[in-house]
Amino acid sequence: MGKATAFVTGASRGIGRGVAIELARHGYNVVGAATKADPGNLVEGLYEVKDRVEELGAQFLPVAGDIANREDHARMVDEALAAFSAIDVLVNNAGVAPLERLDLLDTTEESFDRLMHINLRGPFFFTQDVAVQMIEQVQEGRAIVPCIIFITSISADTASPNRAEYCISKAGLSMAAQNFAVRLAQHGINVYELRPGIIETDMTAPVRAKYDALIAEGLLLQPRWGTPEDVGRAVVGLAEGYFAYATGAVIEVGGGFGVKRL
């Protein structure tokens, strides 16, 4: 049996980059998707990730595509299949924050629609396409049982009225994960949801001081920022089948953020 192949969306930076590298470290070939793939840029972006993955002895296929654009989906899947013949793990990671944090009463239609298309609608329909492919692989008797992992956020059930559209998009994605778990169970395809907490990425850099203060005040049981590698290791555990009897599970990677305490 050859190496398993993982398809990671939003793989050029942040959590997606960390996930791709951790999967490669554990023997997975990786298809990494992002809106841009510039082979001339080895400092950042998909080709920087490609170098890191290949240093670990795995293969990496950079795929340029807009997850919000349904017209890109079939081509992205086809490119992955042409390179590796199967998609064994799908990591739905691509997502964005609001361009500007605004009070709930000032949230604009433009910002709301942008986040829904990128964070929710796009991943929903991309998963639909990949799930059909995975079902075919199961029916063909491929030895590797596929799985799907949705990267949502602690914001899926934690309100932040200065970025309500982000929270709503992640709450919707959480329910998408549950629905795919129910629908694909009959095919033996497990679906999971990972909820990262305060992770050190480009997305959280503008609010570093705010979260530094909250962590210092005791917000988390584990008083540090999370890293993309923390999320990557959780993805590996799911992909490796360590939670084979837990389809539909929602797992927080947030330093104990969600623990209720007095």
LUMDO-622810 format. One line per 8 residues: their letters; for each residue z, x, y of N, C-alpha, C. Coordinates in steps of 0.1 Angstrom, whole numbers, plus 5000, padded with zeros to 4 digits. Last residue first. Example, Ala and Ser with C-alpha at 12.3 -4.5 7.8 and 13.67 -1.06 7.14 Angstrom:
<pts>
sa	5071,5128,4978,5071,5137,4989,5079,5129,5000  5078,5132,4943,5078,5123,4955,5078,5132,4967 .
</pts>
This chain:
<pts>
lrkvgfgg	5380,4845,5276,5389,4840,5286,5395,4852,5293  5345,4844,5266,5358,4850,5265,5367,4844,5277  5315,4845,5247,5324,4837,5255,5338,4842,5254  5290,4867,5247,5302,4864,5241,5311,4857,5251  5266,4876,5260,5267,4862,5256,5280,4858,5249  5268,4904,5263,5268,4895,5275,5271,4881,5271  5268,4924,5245,5279,4914,5244,5279,4905,5256  5245,4939,5249,5258,4945,5252,5269,4936,5252 .
gveivagt	5221,4926,5243,5226,4925,5256,5240,4931,5258  5202,4911,5225,5204,4926,5226,5208,4928,5240  5207,4883,5205,5208,4889,5218,5210,4904,5216  5186,4865,5185,5195,4877,5185,5195,4883,5199  5180,4838,5166,5180,4842,5180,5191,4853,5181  5161,4830,5137,5173,4836,5143,5170,4840,5158  5139,4821,5123,5143,4813,5134,5155,4819,5142  5149,4834,5092,5139,4830,5101,5144,4820,5111 .
ayafygea	5166,4849,5075,5171,4844,5088,5160,4840,5097  5163,4865,5053,5167,4852,5051,5173,4846,5064  5155,4890,5063,5145,4882,5056,5149,4868,5054  5164,4911,5079,5168,4897,5082,5159,4887,5075  5151,4933,5072,5165,4934,5070,5171,4920,5073  5123,4937,5075,5128,4927,5065,5143,4927,5063  5113,4953,5094,5115,4959,5081,5121,4949,5070  5113,4937,5116,5100,4940,5110,5102,4946,5096 .
lgvvargv	5141,4938,5123,5134,4925,5119,5121,4928,5111  5144,4965,5128,5152,4959,5118,5146,4946,5113  5125,4969,5149,5123,4975,5137,5131,4969,5126  5138,4954,5170,5125,4950,5164,5122,4956,5151  5160,4970,5174,5162,4957,5169,5149,4951,5163  5147,4993,5184,5154,4994,5171,5157,4980,5165  5138,4982,5208,5128,4987,5198,5135,4988,5185  5161,4977,5223,5153,4966,5218,5143,4970,5207 .
deptgwrp	5168,5004,5226,5178,4995,5220,5170,4982,5215  5147,5014,5240,5149,5018,5226,5159,5009,5219  5150,5003,5266,5139,4998,5257,5140,5002,5243  5186,4999,5269,5173,5007,5271,5162,5000,5262  5212,4985,5290,5204,4986,5278,5192,4994,5280  5239,5000,5308,5226,4994,5308,5220,4995,5294  5273,4994,5298,5262,5002,5301,5249,4994,5302  5298,4985,5283,5296,4987,5298,5285,4997,5301 .
qlllgeai	5299,4960,5263,5295,4974,5262,5290,4978,5276  5305,4936,5274,5315,4942,5265,5312,4957,5263  5297,4930,5309,5293,4933,5295,5305,4939,5287  5310,4927,5333,5301,4917,5328,5298,4918,5314  5328,4944,5346,5332,4939,5333,5322,4928,5328  5322,4957,5370,5332,4946,5371,5335,4940,5357  5301,4973,5362,5313,4979,5365,5325,4969,5366  5281,4953,5360,5285,4960,5348,5299,4967,5350 .
ladykarv	5279,4946,5387,5283,4936,5377,5288,4942,5364  5269,4970,5398,5282,4965,5402,5287,4955,5392  5245,4973,5385,5255,4984,5384,5269,4978,5387  5232,4950,5394,5236,4950,5381,5246,4962,5378  5228,4958,5422,5234,4945,5418,5240,4946,5404  5213,4981,5419,5227,4981,5425,5234,4969,5422  5189,4972,5408,5198,4982,5401,5212,4981,5406  5168,4957,5414,5181,4951,5415,5191,4960,5408 .
patmdtei	5144,4971,5410,5147,4967,5424,5161,4961,5425  5145,4976,5381,5148,4987,5391,5151,4982,5405  5136,4958,5363,5150,4956,5368,5154,4967,5379  5110,4965,5358,5113,4952,5362,5127,4950,5369  5111,4991,5348,5106,4989,5361,5109,4975,5367  5144,4991,5331,5129,4991,5331,5124,4990,5346  5171,4987,5313,5166,4997,5323,5151,4998,5322  5183,4955,5309,5176,4966,5303,5170,4974,5314 .
igprleyv	5204,4932,5302,5201,4940,5314,5196,4954,5308  5191,4918,5273,5200,4916,5285,5195,4924,5296  5167,4903,5252,5173,4914,5259,5181,4910,5270  5166,4884,5225,5169,4882,5239,5175,4894,5245  5142,4877,5200,5152,4887,5206,5154,4884,5221  5135,4855,5175,5136,4857,5189,5146,4867,5193  5112,4853,5147,5125,4856,5153,5124,4856,5168  5098,4841,5117,5097,4842,5132,5111,4844,5138 .
nighqalr	5081,4848,5087,5093,4846,5095,5091,4848,5109  5061,4832,5065,5061,4840,5077,5073,4838,5085  5058,4815,5043,5066,4827,5042,5066,4837,5053  5045,4792,5049,5037,4803,5045,5045,4816,5042  5065,4776,5057,5058,4772,5045,5049,4783,5040  5071,4786,5082,5080,4789,5071,5074,4786,5058  5056,4779,5104,5051,4790,5095,5060,4793,5083  5069,4759,5117,5056,4756,5112,5052,4767,5102 .
vafnqaam	5094,4770,5124,5094,4758,5116,5080,4757,5109  5086,4791,5140,5095,4794,5129,5094,4782,5119  5073,4778,5161,5065,4786,5152,5073,4789,5139  5096,4766,5172,5085,4758,5167,5076,4765,5157  5110,4788,5181,5116,4779,5171,5105,4770,5165  5092,4799,5200,5097,4806,5188,5102,4797,5177  5092,4778,5219,5080,4782,5212,5083,4789,5199  5118,4781,5229,5115,4769,5221,5101,4771,5213 .
slgaksic	5114,4805,5242,5125,4804,5232,5122,4792,5223  5096,4798,5261,5092,4807,5251,5102,4807,5239  5112,4782,5278,5101,4776,5270,5096,4785,5259  5130,4801,5287,5135,4790,5279,5124,4783,5271  5111,4816,5301,5118,4822,5290,5124,4812,5281  5105,4799,5322,5094,4804,5313,5100,4810,5300  5129,4795,5334,5123,4784,5328,5112,4788,5318  5134,4820,5345,5143,4815,5335,5136,4803,5327 .
yearnpsa	5113,4822,5363,5114,4832,5352,5123,4826,5341  5119,4802,5381,5107,4801,5373,5107,4810,5361  5143,4810,5393,5143,4799,5384,5131,4798,5375  5155,4830,5408,5143,4833,5400,5142,4823,5389  5178,4822,5419,5169,4830,5428,5156,4835,5420  5193,4809,5399,5185,4801,5409,5177,4808,5419  5195,4815,5368,5195,4824,5380,5187,4817,5391  5212,4806,5338,5205,4802,5350,5206,4813,5361 .
tdasisti	5205,4813,5306,5214,4817,5317,5207,4815,5330  5188,4811,5285,5199,4801,5286,5209,4805,5296  5169,4830,5291,5164,4818,5284,5175,4807,5284  5180,4853,5300,5176,4842,5310,5171,4829,5304  5180,4870,5280,5192,4862,5282,5190,4851,5292  5147,4866,5267,5156,4872,5277,5169,4864,5276  5123,4874,5244,5125,4864,5256,5135,4871,5265  5100,4883,5223,5109,4889,5232,5111,4880,5244 .
fiicpvia	5094,4872,5191,5093,4869,5205,5104,4876,5213  5078,4882,5163,5090,4884,5170,5087,4881,5185  5067,4875,5130,5064,4874,5144,5077,4875,5152  5054,4890,5100,5064,4883,5108,5060,4884,5123  5039,4892,5067,5039,4893,5081,5051,4886,5088  5043,4911,5038,5046,4898,5044,5047,4899,5059  5020,4930,5022,5030,4930,5033,5031,4916,5038  5000,4925,5003,5014,4928,4998,5024,4927,5010 .
rgeqvqei	4979,4897,5005,4983,4910,5010,4998,4913,5007  4968,4873,4995,4977,4881,4987,4980,4895,4992  4954,4856,5010,4946,4866,5003,4954,4875,4994  4974,4842,5022,4966,4835,5012,4957,4845,5004  4982,4861,5041,4991,4856,5030,4984,4850,5019  4960,4862,5057,4964,4874,5050,4974,4871,5038  4959,4836,5067,4948,4841,5059,4952,4853,5051  4982,4838,5083,4982,4828,5071,4971,4832,5062 .
mqvavdqt	4974,4856,5102,4985,4860,5092,4985,4850,5080  4955,4841,5116,4951,4853,5109,4962,4857,5098  4972,4822,5127,4961,4818,5118,4956,4829,5110  4988,4838,5143,4994,4831,5131,4983,4826,5122  4970,4846,5163,4975,4856,5153,4981,4849,5141  4967,4821,5176,4955,4829,5171,4960,4838,5160  4993,4816,5184,4986,4806,5176,4974,4813,5169  4999,4837,5200,5006,4836,5188,4999,4826,5178 .
fffpgrln	4983,4830,5222,4980,4842,5215,4986,4842,5201  4996,4806,5230,4982,4805,5224,4978,4818,5217  5021,4817,5239,5020,4806,5229,5006,4806,5222  5014,4838,5257,5020,4841,5244,5019,4830,5234  5003,4820,5278,4995,4830,5272,5001,4834,5258  5025,4802,5285,5012,4797,5280,5004,4808,5272  5046,4823,5292,5047,4812,5282,5034,4807,5276  5040,4843,5310,5052,4844,5301,5053,4834,5290 .
ihmlrdfs	5016,4836,5323,5018,4850,5317,5029,4849,5307  5019,4809,5331,5007,4814,5324,5009,4827,5317  5044,4809,5343,5041,4800,5331,5029,4805,5324  5040,4827,5365,5049,4830,5354,5047,4821,5341  5021,4812,5380,5018,4826,5375,5027,4829,5363  5034,4788,5386,5022,4788,5377,5019,4802,5371  5055,4798,5403,5058,4791,5391,5046,4791,5381  5040,4810,5424,5048,4818,5416,5052,4811,5402 .
eettdlld	5027,4786,5433,5019,4798,5429,5027,4807,5420  5047,4769,5441,5039,4766,5430,5031,4778,5424  5078,4787,5449,5064,4782,5452,5057,4778,5439  5111,4780,5458,5102,4785,5447,5088,4779,5450  5131,4771,5474,5119,4777,5481,5109,4782,5471  5152,4763,5459,5146,4753,5468,5134,4758,5475  5159,4787,5446,5153,4776,5439,5146,4766,5448  5151,4816,5466,5160,4805,5463,5153,4794,5456 .
lrelpavg	5132,4842,5451,5134,4832,5462,5144,4822,5457  5119,4873,5446,5131,4864,5442,5133,4855,5454  5085,4878,5441,5096,4878,5451,5107,4868,5446  5071,4878,5418,5068,4888,5428,5079,4889,5438  5091,4873,5388,5085,4868,5401,5082,4880,5410  5082,4894,5360,5092,4887,5369,5085,4881,5381  5063,4890,5330,5065,4895,5343,5076,4887,5350  5053,4901,5297,5059,4892,5306,5061,4898,5320 .
annvlvdi	5048,4908,5263,5042,4908,5276,5049,4897,5285  5058,4905,5237,5066,4912,5247,5061,4910,5261  5056,4897,5206,5053,4890,5219,5062,4895,5230  5046,4914,5181,5057,4914,5190,5052,4909,5203  5037,4908,5148,5033,4905,5162,5046,4906,5170  5028,4926,5120,5039,4922,5129,5033,4920,5142  5004,4928,5108,5015,4925,5099,5027,4921,5108  4971,4923,5108,4982,4923,5117,4994,4919,5110 .
asfaalae	4944,4942,5094,4954,4932,5093,4964,4934,5105  4925,4962,5099,4922,4952,5089,4932,4941,5088  4924,4981,5119,4935,4982,5108,4934,4971,5098  4901,4978,5135,4908,4991,5134,4917,4992,5122  4895,4952,5134,4884,4961,5131,4890,4975,5129  4919,4940,5142,4914,4938,5128,4903,4949,5124  4919,4946,5169,4930,4951,5160,4925,4950,5145  4896,4933,5178,4897,4948,5179,4908,4953,5170 .
dvmrahde	4903,4906,5173,4892,4912,5166,4893,4928,5166  4924,4903,5191,4927,4902,5177,4916,4909,5169  4909,4905,5215,4920,4914,5212,4924,4914,5197  4890,4884,5212,4886,4898,5213,4897,4908,5209  4907,4862,5214,4900,4865,5202,4895,4879,5201  4918,4865,5241,4926,4866,5229,4918,4869,5216  4904,4863,5264,4906,4876,5259,4912,4876,5245  4905,4836,5270,4892,4841,5266,4893,4856,5261 .
rnaidgav	4930,4831,5280,4927,4828,5266,4914,4834,5261  4949,4851,5299,4935,4846,5298,4931,4844,5283  4974,4862,5297,4973,4849,5304,4959,4843,5303  4969,4887,5287,4976,4877,5278,4975,4863,5284  4941,4905,5291,4951,4897,5299,4957,4886,5290  4936,4937,5278,4934,4923,5278,4945,4916,5285  4928,4966,5260,4929,4960,5273,4927,4945,5272  4944,4984,5236,4936,4972,5238,4938,4967,5252 .
plfqagle	4947,5014,5218,4949,5007,5231,4939,4996,5232  4961,5020,5187,4949,5015,5193,4952,5008,5206  4975,5047,5170,4977,5037,5181,4964,5033,5187  4991,5059,5140,4979,5056,5148,4982,5046,5159  5018,5084,5137,5012,5070,5135,4999,5069,5143  5031,5107,5142,5023,5106,5130,5017,5093,5127  5042,5111,5166,5051,5107,5155,5044,5104,5142  5021,5116,5183,5031,5127,5180,5040,5124,5168 .
evrdkvey	5012,5090,5185,5005,5099,5176,5013,5112,5173  5030,5079,5204,5029,5074,5190,5023,5084,5180  5024,5095,5226,5038,5095,5220,5037,5090,5206  4997,5088,5231,5001,5102,5228,5015,5103,5221  5000,5061,5236,4992,5065,5225,4996,5080,5221  5014,5062,5260,5021,5056,5248,5013,5061,5236  4993,5071,5276,5005,5079,5275,5013,5075,5262  4976,5050,5273,4972,5063,5267,4984,5073,5267 .
lgevlngp	4989,5028,5287,4987,5028,5272,4983,5041,5266  5011,5044,5312,5001,5034,5307,4999,5036,5292  5011,5077,5325,5017,5064,5323,5006,5055,5318  4997,5101,5321,5010,5101,5327,5018,5088,5324  4971,5099,5315,4980,5103,5304,4994,5104,5308  4943,5084,5323,4957,5084,5328,4967,5087,5316  4919,5080,5312,4921,5092,5321,4935,5094,5326  4919,5057,5298,4920,5069,5291,4922,5081,5299 .
daktaagv	4935,5029,5307,4927,5039,5313,4929,5052,5306  4937,4997,5304,4938,5008,5294,4929,5019,5300  4955,4968,5315,4947,4980,5318,4948,4990,5307  4971,4949,5304,4960,4944,5312,4950,4956,5315  4977,4958,5270,4981,4957,5283,4969,4952,5292  4987,4964,5236,4979,4957,5246,4985,4957,5259  4985,4984,5208,4992,4982,5221,4983,4975,5231  4990,4985,5175,4980,4981,5185,4988,4977,5197 .
vnyghral	5003,5011,5154,5005,5001,5165,4992,4998,5173  5016,5017,5122,5005,5019,5131,5007,5008,5142  5050,5026,5114,5040,5016,5117,5029,5021,5125  5071,5044,5110,5059,5044,5101,5049,5034,5103  5091,5046,5128,5094,5041,5114,5082,5038,5106  5079,5054,5150,5089,5063,5145,5093,5059,5130  5065,5032,5157,5058,5043,5152,5067,5053,5145  5086,5016,5166,5079,5012,5154,5071,5024,5148 .
eiavgrgi	5093,5031,5188,5103,5029,5177,5096,5025,5164  5070,5028,5204,5074,5041,5200,5084,5040,5188  5070,5000,5209,5058,5007,5202,5063,5020,5196  5094,4996,5222,5092,4990,5209,5081,4997,5202  5089,5010,5246,5100,5014,5237,5098,5008,5223  5068,4995,5256,5066,5009,5253,5077,5014,5243  5081,4971,5260,5070,4972,5251,5067,4986,5247  5100,4977,5280,5104,4973,5267,5093,4975,5257 .
grsagtvf	5081,5000,5299,5093,4992,5297,5096,4989,5283  5045,4999,5292,5057,5004,5299,5069,4996,5294  5024,4990,5276,5022,5002,5284,5034,5007,5291  5025,4967,5261,5030,4979,5255,5029,4991,5264  5020,4939,5261,5028,4945,5272,5034,4959,5268  5024,4933,5226,5018,4930,5239,5027,4936,5250  5017,4949,5196,5027,4948,5207,5020,4945,5220  5013,4946,5163,5006,4944,5175,5017,4941,5186 .
atakgm	5016,4969,5136,5022,4960,5145,5014,4959,5158  5008,4974,5102,5003,4974,5116,5011,4964,5124  5019,4995,5075,5019,4982,5082,5014,4984,5096  5000,5017,5055,5010,5015,5066,5008,5001,5071  4991,5006,5022,4990,5014,5034,5001,5011,5044  5000,5008,4988,5000,5000,5000,5000,5009,5012 .
</pts>
